[in-house]
Structure formats: structure tokens, C-alpha cells
Amino acid sequence: MSVAKVIEITSQSPDGFEAAIQQGLDKAAESVHGIRHAWVKDHEVIVADDKVTQWKVSLKITFVLD
């Protein structure tokens, strides 16, 4: 039997949504093991001087407990 837990994180990158997702997963993997799924709950952009400067995502990450 396995038990899973879901956490929510946010991550942002100046290089787009995919980069923000990967950065968030990489950082989470430093302290959370057994990541099985990630769901992009929300996404947004940060604008300065009428230009997108950051892409931001909210992720729900599912991992199996040891």
C-alpha cells in the first residue's frame, strides 16, 4: 500500500512557463522524493513597462510518502 501527499508551490522564470515549471520541480525534488505528478493549477505573467518580464506558475505536486 502507498500513501501520497500533495503540496502546492509557486515558481517563476524570465524564460517562460515551461522553464518556471521545470525550475519548480527541480527545487521541490531537492527535499521531496518520489514525485509522481505535477498539476499546473494556475499561471500568470508579471509585466513591467508593457512587457512580460516573468512567467509564474502555481503547481500542485503529488509524491509518495516513504
Distance bins in CASP14 RR format, pairs under 12 A and 6 or more apart:
PFRMAT RR
TARGET T0000
AUTHOR 0000-0000-0000
RMODE 2
METHOD distances of the structure
MODEL  1
1 64 0 0 0 0 0 1 0 0 0 0 0
1 65 0 0 0 0 0 1 0 0 0 0 0
2 34 0 0 0 0 0 1 0 0 0 0 0
2 36 0 0 0 0 1 0 0 0 0 0 0
2 62 0 0 0 0 0 1 0 0 0 0 0
2 63 0 0 0 0 0 1 0 0 0 0 0
2 64 1 0 1 0 0 0 0 0 0 0 0
2 65 1 0 0 1 0 0 0 0 0 0 0
2 66 0 0 0 0 1 0 0 0 0 0 0
3 34 0 0 0 0 0 1 0 0 0 0 0
3 36 0 0 0 0 0 1 0 0 0 0 0
3 62 0 0 0 0 0 1 0 0 0 0 0
3 63 0 0 0 0 0 1 0 0 0 0 0
3 64 1 0 0 1 0 0 0 0 0 0 0
3 65 1 0 1 0 0 0 0 0 0 0 0
3 66 0 0 0 0 1 0 0 0 0 0 0
4 32 0 0 0 0 0 1 0 0 0 0 0
4 34 0 0 0 0 1 0 0 0 0 0 0
4 35 0 0 0 0 0 1 0 0 0 0 0
4 36 1 0 0 1 0 0 0 0 0 0 0
4 37 0 0 0 0 1 0 0 0 0 0 0
4 60 0 0 0 0 0 1 0 0 0 0 0
4 61 0 0 0 0 0 1 0 0 0 0 0
4 62 1 0 1 0 0 0 0 0 0 0 0
4 63 1 0 0 1 0 0 0 0 0 0 0
4 64 1 0 1 0 0 0 0 0 0 0 0
4 65 1 0 0 1 0 0 0 0 0 0 0
4 66 0 0 0 0 0 1 0 0 0 0 0
5 28 0 0 0 0 0 1 0 0 0 0 0
5 32 0 0 0 0 1 0 0 0 0 0 0
5 33 0 0 0 0 0 1 0 0 0 0 0
5 34 0 0 0 0 0 1 0 0 0 0 0
5 35 0 0 0 0 0 1 0 0 0 0 0
5 36 0 0 0 0 0 1 0 0 0 0 0
5 37 0 0 0 0 0 1 0 0 0 0 0
5 60 0 0 0 0 0 1 0 0 0 0 0
5 61 0 0 0 0 1 0 0 0 0 0 0
5 62 1 0 0 1 0 0 0 0 0 0 0
5 63 1 0 0 1 0 0 0 0 0 0 0
5 64 0 0 0 0 1 0 0 0 0 0 0
5 65 1 0 1 0 0 0 0 0 0 0 0
5 66 0 0 0 0 0 1 0 0 0 0 0
6 28 0 0 0 0 0 1 0 0 0 0 0
6 32 0 0 0 0 0 1 0 0 0 0 0
6 35 0 0 0 0 0 1 0 0 0 0 0
6 36 0 0 0 0 0 1 0 0 0 0 0
6 37 0 0 0 0 1 0 0 0 0 0 0
6 38 0 0 0 0 0 1 0 0 0 0 0
6 39 0 0 0 0 1 0 0 0 0 0 0
6 41 0 0 0 0 0 1 0 0 0 0 0
6 59 0 0 0 0 0 1 0 0 0 0 0
6 60 1 0 1 0 0 0 0 0 0 0 0
6 61 1 0 0 1 0 0 0 0 0 0 0
6 62 1 0 1 0 0 0 0 0 0 0 0
6 63 0 0 0 0 1 0 0 0 0 0 0
6 64 0 0 0 0 0 1 0 0 0 0 0
6 65 0 0 0 0 0 1 0 0 0 0 0
7 24 0 0 0 0 0 1 0 0 0 0 0
7 25 0 0 0 0 0 1 0 0 0 0 0
7 27 0 0 0 0 0 1 0 0 0 0 0
7 28 1 0 0 1 0 0 0 0 0 0 0
7 31 0 0 0 0 0 1 0 0 0 0 0
7 32 1 0 0 1 0 0 0 0 0 0 0
7 35 0 0 0 0 1 0 0 0 0 0 0
7 37 0 0 0 0 0 1 0 0 0 0 0
7 38 0 0 0 0 0 1 0 0 0 0 0
7 39 0 0 0 0 0 1 0 0 0 0 0
7 41 0 0 0 0 0 1 0 0 0 0 0
7 58 0 0 0 0 0 1 0 0 0 0 0
7 59 0 0 0 0 1 0 0 0 0 0 0
7 60 1 0 0 1 0 0 0 0 0 0 0
7 61 1 0 1 0 0 0 0 0 0 0 0
7 62 0 0 0 0 1 0 0 0 0 0 0
7 63 1 0 0 1 0 0 0 0 0 0 0
7 65 0 0 0 0 0 1 0 0 0 0 0
8 24 0 0 0 0 0 1 0 0 0 0 0
8 28 0 0 0 0 0 1 0 0 0 0 0
8 38 0 0 0 0 0 1 0 0 0 0 0
8 39 0 0 0 0 1 0 0 0 0 0 0
8 40 0 0 0 0 0 1 0 0 0 0 0
8 41 1 0 0 1 0 0 0 0 0 0 0
8 42 0 0 0 0 1 0 0 0 0 0 0
8 57 0 0 0 0 0 1 0 0 0 0 0
8 58 1 0 0 1 0 0 0 0 0 0 0
8 59 1 0 0 1 0 0 0 0 0 0 0
8 60 1 0 1 0 0 0 0 0 0 0 0
8 61 1 0 0 1 0 0 0 0 0 0 0
8 62 0 0 0 0 0 1 0 0 0 0 0
9 20 0 0 0 0 0 1 0 0 0 0 0
9 21 0 0 0 0 0 1 0 0 0 0 0
9 23 0 0 0 0 0 1 0 0 0 0 0
9 24 1 0 0 1 0 0 0 0 0 0 0
9 25 0 0 0 0 1 0 0 0 0 0 0
9 26 0 0 0 0 0 1 0 0 0 0 0
9 27 1 0 0 1 0 0 0 0 0 0 0
9 28 1 0 1 0 0 0 0 0 0 0 0
9 29 0 0 0 0 0 1 0 0 0 0 0
9 30 0 0 0 0 0 1 0 0 0 0 0
9 31 0 0 0 0 0 1 0 0 0 0 0
9 32 0 0 0 0 1 0 0 0 0 0 0
9 35 0 0 0 0 0 1 0 0 0 0 0
9 38 0 0 0 0 1 0 0 0 0 0 0
9 39 0 0 0 0 0 1 0 0 0 0 0
9 40 0 0 0 0 0 1 0 0 0 0 0
9 41 0 0 0 0 1 0 0 0 0 0 0
9 42 0 0 0 0 0 1 0 0 0 0 0
9 56 0 0 0 0 0 1 0 0 0 0 0
9 57 0 0 0 0 1 0 0 0 0 0 0
9 58 1 0 0 1 0 0 0 0 0 0 0
9 59 1 0 1 0 0 0 0 0 0 0 0
9 60 0 0 0 0 1 0 0 0 0 0 0
9 61 1 0 0 1 0 0 0 0 0 0 0
9 63 0 0 0 0 0 1 0 0 0 0 0
10 20 0 0 0 0 1 0 0 0 0 0 0
10 21 0 0 0 0 0 1 0 0 0 0 0
10 23 0 0 0 0 0 1 0 0 0 0 0
10 24 0 0 0 0 1 0 0 0 0 0 0
10 27 0 0 0 0 0 1 0 0 0 0 0
10 28 0 0 0 0 0 1 0 0 0 0 0
10 40 0 0 0 0 0 1 0 0 0 0 0
10 41 0 0 0 0 1 0 0 0 0 0 0
10 42 0 0 0 0 1 0 0 0 0 0 0
10 43 0 0 0 0 0 1 0 0 0 0 0
10 44 0 0 0 0 1 0 0 0 0 0 0
10 46 0 0 0 0 0 1 0 0 0 0 0
10 54 0 0 0 0 0 1 0 0 0 0 0
10 55 0 0 0 0 0 1 0 0 0 0 0
10 56 1 0 0 1 0 0 0 0 0 0 0
10 57 1 0 0 1 0 0 0 0 0 0 0
10 58 1 0 1 0 0 0 0 0 0 0 0
10 59 1 0 0 1 0 0 0 0 0 0 0
10 60 0 0 0 0 0 1 0 0 0 0 0
10 61 0 0 0 0 0 1 0 0 0 0 0
11 17 0 0 0 0 1 0 0 0 0 0 0
11 18 0 0 0 0 0 1 0 0 0 0 0
11 19 0 0 0 0 1 0 0 0 0 0 0
11 20 1 0 1 0 0 0 0 0 0 0 0
11 21 1 0 0 1 0 0 0 0 0 0 0
11 22 0 0 0 0 1 0 0 0 0 0 0
11 23 1 0 1 0 0 0 0 0 0 0 0
11 24 1 1 0 0 0 0 0 0 0 0 0
11 25 0 0 0 0 1 0 0 0 0 0 0
11 26 0 0 0 0 1 0 0 0 0 0 0
11 27 1 0 0 1 0 0 0 0 0 0 0
11 28 0 0 0 0 1 0 0 0 0 0 0
11 38 0 0 0 0 0 1 0 0 0 0 0
11 40 0 0 0 0 0 1 0 0 0 0 0
11 41 0 0 0 0 0 1 0 0 0 0 0
11 42 0 0 0 0 0 1 0 0 0 0 0
11 43 0 0 0 0 0 1 0 0 0 0 0
11 44 0 0 0 0 0 1 0 0 0 0 0
11 54 0 0 0 0 0 1 0 0 0 0 0
11 55 0 0 0 0 1 0 0 0 0 0 0
11 56 1 0 0 1 0 0 0 0 0 0 0
11 57 1 0 1 0 0 0 0 0 0 0 0
11 58 0 0 0 0 1 0 0 0 0 0 0
11 59 1 0 0 1 0 0 0 0 0 0 0
11 61 0 0 0 0 0 1 0 0 0 0 0
12 19 0 0 0 0 1 0 0 0 0 0 0
12 20 1 0 1 0 0 0 0 0 0 0 0
12 21 0 0 0 0 0 1 0 0 0 0 0
12 22 0 0 0 0 0 1 0 0 0 0 0
12 23 1 0 0 1 0 0 0 0 0 0 0
12 24 0 0 0 0 1 0 0 0 0 0 0
12 27 0 0 0 0 0 1 0 0 0 0 0
12 43 0 0 0 0 1 0 0 0 0 0 0
12 44 0 0 0 0 1 0 0 0 0 0 0
12 45 0 0 0 0 1 0 0 0 0 0 0
12 46 1 0 0 1 0 0 0 0 0 0 0
12 52 0 0 0 0 0 1 0 0 0 0 0
12 53 0 0 0 0 1 0 0 0 0 0 0
12 54 1 0 1 0 0 0 0 0 0 0 0
12 55 1 0 0 1 0 0 0 0 0 0 0
12 56 1 0 1 0 0 0 0 0 0 0 0
12 57 1 0 0 1 0 0 0 0 0 0 0
12 58 0 0 0 0 0 1 0 0 0 0 0
12 59 0 0 0 0 0 1 0 0 0 0 0
13 19 1 1 0 0 0 0 0 0 0 0 0
13 20 1 0 1 0 0 0 0 0 0 0 0
13 21 0 0 0 0 1 0 0 0 0 0 0
13 22 0 0 0 0 1 0 0 0 0 0 0
13 23 1 0 1 0 0 0 0 0 0 0 0
13 24 0 0 0 0 1 0 0 0 0 0 0
13 25 0 0 0 0 0 1 0 0 0 0 0
13 26 0 0 0 0 0 1 0 0 0 0 0
13 27 0 0 0 0 0 1 0 0 0 0 0
13 43 0 0 0 0 0 1 0 0 0 0 0
13 45 0 0 0 0 0 1 0 0 0 0 0
13 46 0 0 0 0 0 1 0 0 0 0 0
13 52 0 0 0 0 0 1 0 0 0 0 0
13 53 0 0 0 0 0 1 0 0 0 0 0
13 54 1 0 0 1 0 0 0 0 0 0 0
13 55 1 0 1 0 0 0 0 0 0 0 0
13 56 0 0 0 0 1 0 0 0 0 0 0
13 57 0 0 0 0 1 0 0 0 0 0 0
14 20 0 0 0 0 1 0 0 0 0 0 0
14 23 0 0 0 0 0 1 0 0 0 0 0
14 45 0 0 0 0 0 1 0 0 0 0 0
14 46 0 0 0 0 1 0 0 0 0 0 0
14 48 0 0 0 0 0 1 0 0 0 0 0
14 51 0 0 0 0 0 1 0 0 0 0 0
14 52 0 0 0 0 1 0 0 0 0 0 0
14 53 1 0 0 1 0 0 0 0 0 0 0
14 54 1 0 1 0 0 0 0 0 0 0 0
14 55 1 0 0 1 0 0 0 0 0 0 0
14 56 0 0 0 0 0 1 0 0 0 0 0
15 21 0 0 0 0 0 1 0 0 0 0 0
15 22 0 0 0 0 1 0 0 0 0 0 0
15 23 0 0 0 0 1 0 0 0 0 0 0
15 52 0 0 0 0 0 1 0 0 0 0 0
15 53 0 0 0 0 0 1 0 0 0 0 0
15 54 0 0 0 0 1 0 0 0 0 0 0
15 55 1 0 0 1 0 0 0 0 0 0 0
16 22 0 0 0 0 1 0 0 0 0 0 0
16 23 0 0 0 0 1 0 0 0 0 0 0
16 43 0 0 0 0 1 0 0 0 0 0 0
16 44 0 0 0 0 0 1 0 0 0 0 0
16 45 0 0 0 0 1 0 0 0 0 0 0
16 46 0 0 0 0 0 1 0 0 0 0 0
16 52 0 0 0 0 1 0 0 0 0 0 0
16 53 0 0 0 0 0 1 0 0 0 0 0
16 54 0 0 0 0 1 0 0 0 0 0 0
16 55 1 1 0 0 0 0 0 0 0 0 0
16 56 0 0 0 0 1 0 0 0 0 0 0
16 57 0 0 0 0 1 0 0 0 0 0 0
17 23 0 0 0 0 0 1 0 0 0 0 0
17 24 0 0 0 0 0 1 0 0 0 0 0
17 40 1 0 0 1 0 0 0 0 0 0 0
17 42 0 0 0 0 0 1 0 0 0 0 0
17 43 1 0 1 0 0 0 0 0 0 0 0
17 44 0 0 0 0 1 0 0 0 0 0 0
17 45 0 0 0 0 1 0 0 0 0 0 0
17 52 0 0 0 0 0 1 0 0 0 0 0
17 54 0 0 0 0 0 1 0 0 0 0 0
17 55 1 0 1 0 0 0 0 0 0 0 0
17 56 0 0 0 0 1 0 0 0 0 0 0
17 57 1 0 0 1 0 0 0 0 0 0 0
17 58 0 0 0 0 0 1 0 0 0 0 0
17 59 0 0 0 0 0 1 0 0 0 0 0
18 24 0 0 0 0 0 1 0 0 0 0 0
18 25 0 0 0 0 0 1 0 0 0 0 0
18 40 0 0 0 0 0 1 0 0 0 0 0
18 43 0 0 0 0 0 1 0 0 0 0 0
18 55 0 0 0 0 1 0 0 0 0 0 0
18 57 0 0 0 0 1 0 0 0 0 0 0
19 25 0 0 0 0 0 1 0 0 0 0 0
19 26 0 0 0 0 0 1 0 0 0 0 0
19 54 0 0 0 0 0 1 0 0 0 0 0
19 55 1 0 0 1 0 0 0 0 0 0 0
19 56 0 0 0 0 0 1 0 0 0 0 0
19 57 0 0 0 0 1 0 0 0 0 0 0
20 26 0 0 0 0 0 1 0 0 0 0 0
20 27 0 0 0 0 0 1 0 0 0 0 0
20 38 0 0 0 0 0 1 0 0 0 0 0
20 40 0 0 0 0 1 0 0 0 0 0 0
20 42 0 0 0 0 0 1 0 0 0 0 0
20 43 0 0 0 0 1 0 0 0 0 0 0
20 44 0 0 0 0 0 1 0 0 0 0 0
20 45 0 0 0 0 0 1 0 0 0 0 0
20 46 0 0 0 0 0 1 0 0 0 0 0
20 52 0 0 0 0 0 1 0 0 0 0 0
20 54 0 0 0 0 1 0 0 0 0 0 0
20 55 1 0 1 0 0 0 0 0 0 0 0
20 56 1 0 0 1 0 0 0 0 0 0 0
20 57 1 0 1 0 0 0 0 0 0 0 0
20 58 0 0 0 0 1 0 0 0 0 0 0
20 59 0 0 0 0 1 0 0 0 0 0 0
21 27 0 0 0 0 0 1 0 0 0 0 0
21 28 0 0 0 0 0 1 0 0 0 0 0
21 38 1 0 0 1 0 0 0 0 0 0 0
21 39 0 0 0 0 0 1 0 0 0 0 0
21 40 1 0 0 1 0 0 0 0 0 0 0
21 41 0 0 0 0 0 1 0 0 0 0 0
21 43 0 0 0 0 1 0 0 0 0 0 0
21 55 0 0 0 0 1 0 0 0 0 0 0
21 56 0 0 0 0 0 1 0 0 0 0 0
21 57 1 0 1 0 0 0 0 0 0 0 0
21 58 0 0 0 0 0 1 0 0 0 0 0
21 59 1 0 0 1 0 0 0 0 0 0 0
21 60 0 0 0 0 0 1 0 0 0 0 0
21 61 0 0 0 0 0 1 0 0 0 0 0
22 28 0 0 0 0 0 1 0 0 0 0 0
22 29 0 0 0 0 0 1 0 0 0 0 0
22 38 0 0 0 0 1 0 0 0 0 0 0
22 40 0 0 0 0 0 1 0 0 0 0 0
22 55 0 0 0 0 0 1 0 0 0 0 0
22 57 0 0 0 0 0 1 0 0 0 0 0
22 59 0 0 0 0 0 1 0 0 0 0 0
23 29 0 0 0 0 0 1 0 0 0 0 0
23 30 0 0 0 0 0 1 0 0 0 0 0
23 38 0 0 0 0 0 1 0 0 0 0 0
23 54 0 0 0 0 0 1 0 0 0 0 0
23 55 0 0 0 0 0 1 0 0 0 0 0
23 56 0 0 0 0 0 1 0 0 0 0 0
23 57 0 0 0 0 1 0 0 0 0 0 0
23 59 0 0 0 0 0 1 0 0 0 0 0
24 30 0 0 0 0 1 0 0 0 0 0 0
24 31 0 0 0 0 0 1 0 0 0 0 0
24 32 0 0 0 0 0 1 0 0 0 0 0
24 35 0 0 0 0 0 1 0 0 0 0 0
24 38 0 0 0 0 1 0 0 0 0 0 0
24 40 0 0 0 0 0 1 0 0 0 0 0
24 55 0 0 0 0 0 1 0 0 0 0 0
24 56 0 0 0 0 0 1 0 0 0 0 0
24 57 1 0 0 1 0 0 0 0 0 0 0
24 58 0 0 0 0 0 1 0 0 0 0 0
24 59 1 0 0 1 0 0 0 0 0 0 0
24 60 0 0 0 0 0 1 0 0 0 0 0
24 61 0 0 0 0 1 0 0 0 0 0 0
25 32 0 0 0 0 1 0 0 0 0 0 0
25 34 0 0 0 0 0 1 0 0 0 0 0
25 35 1 0 0 1 0 0 0 0 0 0 0
25 36 0 0 0 0 0 1 0 0 0 0 0
25 37 0 0 0 0 0 1 0 0 0 0 0
25 38 1 0 0 1 0 0 0 0 0 0 0
25 39 0 0 0 0 0 1 0 0 0 0 0
25 40 0 0 0 0 0 1 0 0 0 0 0
25 57 0 0 0 0 0 1 0 0 0 0 0
25 59 1 0 0 1 0 0 0 0 0 0 0
25 60 0 0 0 0 0 1 0 0 0 0 0
25 61 1 0 0 1 0 0 0 0 0 0 0
25 62 0 0 0 0 0 1 0 0 0 0 0
25 63 0 0 0 0 0 1 0 0 0 0 0
26 32 0 0 0 0 0 1 0 0 0 0 0
26 35 0 0 0 0 0 1 0 0 0 0 0
26 38 0 0 0 0 0 1 0 0 0 0 0
26 59 0 0 0 0 0 1 0 0 0 0 0
26 61 0 0 0 0 0 1 0 0 0 0 0
27 35 0 0 0 0 0 1 0 0 0 0 0
27 59 0 0 0 0 0 1 0 0 0 0 0
27 61 0 0 0 0 0 1 0 0 0 0 0
28 34 0 0 0 0 0 1 0 0 0 0 0
28 35 1 0 0 1 0 0 0 0 0 0 0
28 36 0 0 0 0 0 1 0 0 0 0 0
28 37 0 0 0 0 0 1 0 0 0 0 0
28 38 0 0 0 0 1 0 0 0 0 0 0
28 59 1 0 0 1 0 0 0 0 0 0 0
28 60 0 0 0 0 0 1 0 0 0 0 0
28 61 1 0 1 0 0 0 0 0 0 0 0
28 62 0 0 0 0 0 1 0 0 0 0 0
28 63 0 0 0 0 1 0 0 0 0 0 0
29 35 1 0 0 1 0 0 0 0 0 0 0
29 36 0 0 0 0 0 1 0 0 0 0 0
29 38 0 0 0 0 0 1 0 0 0 0 0
29 61 0 0 0 0 1 0 0 0 0 0 0
29 63 0 0 0 0 1 0 0 0 0 0 0
31 61 0 0 0 0 0 1 0 0 0 0 0
31 63 0 0 0 0 0 1 0 0 0 0 0
32 38 0 0 0 0 0 1 0 0 0 0 0
32 59 0 0 0 0 0 1 0 0 0 0 0
32 61 1 0 0 1 0 0 0 0 0 0 0
32 62 0 0 0 0 0 1 0 0 0 0 0
32 63 1 0 1 0 0 0 0 0 0 0 0
32 64 0 0 0 0 0 1 0 0 0 0 0
32 65 0 0 0 0 0 1 0 0 0 0 0
32 66 0 0 0 0 0 1 0 0 0 0 0
33 61 0 0 0 0 0 1 0 0 0 0 0
33 63 1 0 0 1 0 0 0 0 0 0 0
33 64 0 0 0 0 1 0 0 0 0 0 0
33 65 0 0 0 0 1 0 0 0 0 0 0
33 66 1 0 0 1 0 0 0 0 0 0 0
34 61 0 0 0 0 1 0 0 0 0 0 0
34 62 0 0 0 0 1 0 0 0 0 0 0
34 63 1 0 1 0 0 0 0 0 0 0 0
34 64 1 0 1 0 0 0 0 0 0 0 0
34 65 0 0 0 0 1 0 0 0 0 0 0
34 66 0 0 0 0 1 0 0 0 0 0 0
35 59 0 0 0 0 0 1 0 0 0 0 0
35 60 0 0 0 0 0 1 0 0 0 0 0
35 61 1 0 1 0 0 0 0 0 0 0 0
35 62 1 0 0 1 0 0 0 0 0 0 0
35 63 1 0 1 0 0 0 0 0 0 0 0
35 64 0 0 0 0 1 0 0 0 0 0 0
35 65 0 0 0 0 0 1 0 0 0 0 0
36 60 0 0 0 0 0 1 0 0 0 0 0
36 61 0 0 0 0 1 0 0 0 0 0 0
36 62 1 0 1 0 0 0 0 0 0 0 0
36 63 1 0 0 1 0 0 0 0 0 0 0
36 64 1 0 0 1 0 0 0 0 0 0 0
36 65 0 0 0 0 0 1 0 0 0 0 0
37 59 0 0 0 0 1 0 0 0 0 0 0
37 60 0 0 0 0 1 0 0 0 0 0 0
37 61 1 0 0 1 0 0 0 0 0 0 0
37 62 1 0 1 0 0 0 0 0 0 0 0
37 63 0 0 0 0 1 0 0 0 0 0 0
37 64 0 0 0 0 0 1 0 0 0 0 0
38 57 0 0 0 0 1 0 0 0 0 0 0
38 58 0 0 0 0 0 1 0 0 0 0 0
38 59 1 0 1 0 0 0 0 0 0 0 0
38 60 1 0 0 1 0 0 0 0 0 0 0
38 61 1 0 1 0 0 0 0 0 0 0 0
38 62 1 0 0 1 0 0 0 0 0 0 0
38 63 0 0 0 0 1 0 0 0 0 0 0
39 57 0 0 0 0 0 1 0 0 0 0 0
39 58 0 0 0 0 1 0 0 0 0 0 0
39 59 1 0 0 1 0 0 0 0 0 0 0
39 60 1 0 1 0 0 0 0 0 0 0 0
39 61 1 0 0 1 0 0 0 0 0 0 0
39 62 1 0 0 1 0 0 0 0 0 0 0
40 55 0 0 0 0 0 1 0 0 0 0 0
40 56 0 0 0 0 0 1 0 0 0 0 0
40 57 1 0 1 0 0 0 0 0 0 0 0
40 58 1 0 0 1 0 0 0 0 0 0 0
40 59 1 0 0 1 0 0 0 0 0 0 0
40 60 0 0 0 0 1 0 0 0 0 0 0
40 61 0 0 0 0 0 1 0 0 0 0 0
41 56 0 0 0 0 0 1 0 0 0 0 0
41 57 0 0 0 0 1 0 0 0 0 0 0
41 58 1 0 1 0 0 0 0 0 0 0 0
41 59 1 0 0 1 0 0 0 0 0 0 0
41 60 1 0 1 0 0 0 0 0 0 0 0
41 61 0 0 0 0 0 1 0 0 0 0 0
42 55 0 0 0 0 0 1 0 0 0 0 0
42 56 0 0 0 0 1 0 0 0 0 0 0
42 57 1 0 0 1 0 0 0 0 0 0 0
42 58 1 0 1 0 0 0 0 0 0 0 0
42 59 0 0 0 0 1 0 0 0 0 0 0
42 60 0 0 0 0 1 0 0 0 0 0 0
43 52 0 0 0 0 0 1 0 0 0 0 0
43 54 0 0 0 0 0 1 0 0 0 0 0
43 55 1 0 0 1 0 0 0 0 0 0 0
43 56 1 0 0 1 0 0 0 0 0 0 0
43 57 1 0 1 0 0 0 0 0 0 0 0
43 58 1 0 0 1 0 0 0 0 0 0 0
43 59 0 0 0 0 1 0 0 0 0 0 0
44 52 0 0 0 0 0 1 0 0 0 0 0
44 54 0 0 0 0 1 0 0 0 0 0 0
44 55 0 0 0 0 1 0 0 0 0 0 0
44 56 1 0 1 0 0 0 0 0 0 0 0
44 57 0 0 0 0 1 0 0 0 0 0 0
44 58 0 0 0 0 1 0 0 0 0 0 0
45 51 0 0 0 0 1 0 0 0 0 0 0
45 52 1 0 1 0 0 0 0 0 0 0 0
45 53 0 0 0 0 1 0 0 0 0 0 0
45 54 1 0 0 1 0 0 0 0 0 0 0
45 55 1 0 1 0 0 0 0 0 0 0 0
45 56 1 0 0 1 0 0 0 0 0 0 0
45 57 0 0 0 0 0 1 0 0 0 0 0
46 52 1 0 0 1 0 0 0 0 0 0 0
46 53 1 0 1 0 0 0 0 0 0 0 0
46 54 1 1 0 0 0 0 0 0 0 0 0
46 55 1 0 0 1 0 0 0 0 0 0 0
46 56 1 0 0 1 0 0 0 0 0 0 0
46 57 0 0 0 0 0 1 0 0 0 0 0
47 53 1 0 0 1 0 0 0 0 0 0 0
47 54 0 0 0 0 1 0 0 0 0 0 0
47 55 0 0 0 0 0 1 0 0 0 0 0
47 56 0 0 0 0 0 1 0 0 0 0 0
48 54 0 0 0 0 1 0 0 0 0 0 0
END
